[in-house]
Amino acid sequence: MAKRVLVCDDAAFMRMMIKDILTKNGYEVAGEAENGAIAVAKYAETKPDLVMLDITMPEMDGIQALKKIKESDPGAVAIMCSAMGQQAMVIESIQSGAKDFIVKPFQADRVIEAIKKVIG
């Protein structure tokens, strides 16, 4: 059975790009969210194998969303995405429970390598 991934990014074209990479590589898109608050709700609803969270999003950022998801499901698996290679954000993401960190613009092979590493 295909592993299911929840895709969270405020930019629709980024979600499209990630969904394209996922489906081409045999993963199933469990859902998508355009901000952290929606990501938290969709996570509870879809129970994906992995959540990919953009850090910079309106209403609730990816790190806040990750913390909330981890509260409700300590076993949640997340990969953070960000356009900024900000060291502090990378560290905070990992401390908040993210398994990996991908910098935009995405390279498909890097995305798949990260996903395979954390959920197979």
N, C-alpha and C positions, 0 to 999 in steps of 0.2 A: 504494500500500500504506500502511496506517495506521501512524503512528509509534507505537512501543511504549514504555511508561513503567512503571518499577518504583516502587511506592508503599511508602514506609517510614515508619511511625508506630507508636508503642506503643499508641495509642488506636484500638480497632477502629472506632469511629464516625467518627473522622477519616479513616481509610482508606476507609471506605464513602463519605464525602462527596467525597473526592478522586476515587475511582473513578467516582462518579456524574457529576462535572463532566467527567472525561476522556471517558467513553463517550458522553455527550451531545454532545460536541464532535468526535467522530470519531477519538479516540485509542484505542489498544488498551492494556489493562492487562497488562503482561508478567508481573507477579507482585506479591506484597506481602510485607512483612517487619515484624515487631513490635519488632525491635531492630537495632542496627548490625551485630552479628556475622552475623545472618541476612541482612541487606541485602548484605553483602560476598559471602556464599555465593551468594545469589540472583542478584546481578549477574553473577557468573562463569558461572552456569548459563544465564541468560536473555539476556545481552548486549543490554540495552534501548537505545533511542535516548536515553533520559533517565532519570535516577534522581531522585526527589523524596525528600529526607531530612529528617525531623524532627531538630532538634538534640538535644533532651532525650529520651533513650531509655535503658532499662536495659542492662546488660552492656557495651555500647559505644555512645557517643553518635554523633550524626550527623557531627560533624567528624572524629572518629577513623575512622569508616566511610568517609567521603569520601577521606581520606588513603590508606587501604588500597586502595580502588577505583582511585584515581589511580595508585598504585604498579603495580597489575596492568594497568591500561589508561589510559595518559596522555591518551588522547583522550576519556575518559568525560565526559559532560555531566551536571551536577547543578544542581538548584535546592534550596536549603535552606528549611525551614519552621520557624517557632518562634512560640510564644505570647508570648514575651518580646521586646520590641523592644530587646534589649540590644546596644548599639553595638559592644562588644568582640567579641561573638559574630558579628555581621554581618561585621565586619572580618576575623576569623579564618576565617570561612567562605569569603569571597572570596579571601583569601590562600591558602587550601587548595585553591582551584580551582573553587569554586561560581560559576555564571554569573549567578545571581540569588538573591533572598531574598524570601520571602513571609511576612508576619506573619499569625498566626491572630487572630481567626476569619477564615476564608477568604472572599473575595468571588470568586465564580466568574469574573467578567470579569477580575479581577486575575491569577488563576491562569492563565487561557487566554492573556492578554496576555504573561505571563512565558514560558510554554511556546512560544508562537509566536515570540517574540523569540529564543529559544535553539535551537529545532529546527525551527521552521516549522510 
